[in-house]
Amino acid sequence: MERKLYTYKDIEELVIQYKEGSREAAGELFKAFAGFIAKYANFLKFGILGRRDRDLSGLIHLLCPKGDSTKARLGLIREAIRSYEYEDIVGELNILFLKSVAQFKTVESKLGGNIPFAGYLYAYFKFMVKRWIDQRLVDVMNTVKLVELNDNEREMQILEDTKKFEIQFSGSRPALDNITRWILHLYYTKGLQDREIGKIIRVSGNWICGQRRAALKKLHDLGMDQVEDIIHQQIIQNPSH
């Protein structure tokens, strides 16, 4: 079957028709941007990244804060969406795509003329995807809270104290992301083993072990000597039970 080529004008007209309620226009837009959506799905599910792909490079930049390990962060994200089949991810991206269409407004370019929908999508879609991924990561954290962390106030205080401790040594920002901090908390405060933590948040024990060791190395690299002793001391001062 010969693939239809869509011009900028075709796409602009389809966007207008969709915003007026045309389902047929939505179908045509999906066809026009099928490769674009598949590119994101292939990256999220399988880690496929094309050379010089500015879209996905921009997404990686958004997902991986400066100073964090890109490989570890992307591994965490893939674990957070591991339960999604490829078709599920495409479905979620399709929803984000339609939301992007609905939010599109004609804006004049600084270079003259209006910004085409395709240009807007390439610039904007990665922010939509990041927001969706951030919510999946929050869901993982909430799973930990619901299953293991019912002593809320005291345990949350330990986590906040740990964050302040990291800031003290790094000089500007916490050294760890929140999920890594939860892992250390479950390991040291709750006494759970890597395999047990992995079952709670649906990842392998080996992956948990790798995250925990990487976190301790990061803290040591900041000059926090005897990190494990310090954490244990915090637990003695703030017993969970």
N, C-alpha and C positions, 0 to 999 in steps of 0.2 A: 504494500500500500504506500503510495506517494505521500510524503509528509508535507503538509501545508505550511507555507511560509507566511508569517504575519508581519506586516509593516507596522511602524510606530503609529500610523494613522489608524490601522485596523484595531490595534490594541486600545488606543484612546477611545474609539467608538464603543468597543466591548466594555470598557470600564464604565462609561456613561450608561450603557444599557443595563449592566449588572446593578448599578446603583439605583436604577429605576425599577428594579425587580425582575429582570429577565434571568431565568434559570439557564436558558440556552447560552446566554453570554458567559455565565459562570463556567459552563462546560468548555466553551471555546478558550477561555482564559486558562483553564487547567491544561488544555492541549498546548497552548502557546508557551506556557512556563513549566511544562512537565520536566524538562531537563534541568531547569533551575532548582525545582523542588527536590528532584531525585539526587542532585549533587549534595544538598544539605542532608538528606536522609542517609546517603552512603557514608558521609563523614561521621554522622552521629552514631550510626549502627556499627560500621566497620572500620572507621578511621581513615577512609580513603580521602586523600587530599591531593588535588592536582597541582602541578608546578605553577607558580606565579598566580595562584588563585586569590585575587584580592578580597573577594567576598569572604571566603572561609578564613583567610589570614586575619581579616578584621574581626571575625567572630572569635577566633582563638585569642586575639588580643583582649577582647571584652571578657572572655571567660576566665582568663588566667592573669590575675593581678600581678603587677610587677613584684618580683622577688619570690613568687611561688614557683614551684617546679611545674613546668607545662605538662610534662609526661604524667606526673602524679595527679595533677588536677584533671586532665582529660580522662585518665583512668577512673577517677572518682565519678565523673559525669557519666561515663559509659556504664559503670556499675549501677548508678542511680536509675538509668533507663533500661537496664538489662532485661526487665520483664516485658518490655515492649517488643513485639514482633516488628519486622521491617514495615509491614503494611500499616501497623498501628502508628509508627512514626510518620509515615507518609500522610496518614489521615490527620494527625495533629498538625503537621506542616500545612496541609491543605486549609485547615481552619484558620491558621495564622495568616495564610495567603489571602483568604477572603476578607479577614479583618483588615489587612493592609489595603486591599482594594477599597473597602468601605471608608477608610480613613483618608484616602488620597484626596488632596485638593490641589488644584492647579496653582502653581507658584512660579513666579517669573525668575529666571536664572540671572545671576549677576553678569553673565556674559551676553545677556539679551535673549529674548524668547522665553517660552515656558519650559519648565523641566518636564520631560516626558515621563510617563508612568514607569517605564522600565528603569530609568535612571533613579527615580524615587525608590523603587523596590530594592534595587541593588544596595542603596544606601541605608534603607530603613529596616529591611527584613531581618537582618542579623540581630537588631535590638529586640525584635519580637521573639526570636528564637532564644536569645539569652534570657528573657523574662520567663519563658516557658521552662527552660532548664533550671533556673533559679528556684522555681516553684517545686520542681521534682526534688531538688536537694533539700528544700524545706520539708517536704513530705518524709524524706528519709530521717531527718532530724526529729520530726514529730513522732515517727515510729519508735525511735529510741526513747523519747520522753514518755510515751504512753506505756511502753512495755516495762521499762526499767527505772524510770525516774519519777517516782511518785512522792518522794520527800521534798517537794519542790524548793521551798525557800532556802533551806540550808545548802542543798546541792547546787542550786543556781548561784549562791554566794561564793561557793568554792570555785565555780567556773569563772565568775567575774573577777575573783581575786587572782586566778591564774592569768587571765587576760591582762590585768593591770601589771602583773609581774613581768609578762612578756614585753609590754610597752616600756617598762622601766629599763630593760636590757637592750631593746632594739632602738630606743630613743624616739620612735615616731609612731609605730603601729604594731598591733599584735603580730607575733611571728607565725601563728597558726590560724588556719581557717576554723570555723566553728565546728565542722564535722570532725576534723582531726582532734580538736579539743575534747569532743564527746568521747571519742575512742580512748584517749588517754584517761579520761574520767572513769569510764566503765572499767578499764583495765586496772587502774590503781585504787580508785575509791570503792568500786563494787567488787573488785577481785575476780572479774570475769576473764577467762582465757580468750585468746584470739579467735578460736573456733566458735566459742559461745557468742562473742560479739558479732562475728560474721553471720551467725544464724539470725540474730535480731534484726540486722539491717540488710540481710539477704546478699551477702558477699562471702567470698572464701576467707578462711582463716589465714591463709598465706598472704592474701591482699591486706588484711588488717595488720598482720605482723609487719609487712613492708611499710605501711603508712606510719605505724607506731615508731619503728626504728628511724625512719626518715625525719619524723617530727623531733625525736630526741636529738638526732644529729644537728638539726637546724637550731635547736635551743643551745646545744653545746657550742656550735659555731658562733653564736651571739655572745659567748663568754659565760654562759650559765653553767658553771662547773657543778658537778654532782647533782644533776637535775633530778634524778630518781630519788635521791635522799631528800631533796627539797620538797618534792611532791608528797613523799611519804610523811614528812614533817607536817605538811598542810593537813593531811588526813588525820593525823594524831590530834592536831589542834581543833579540827572541825569534824569530829566523828559523825558518821552517817547514821548510826544507830544509838 
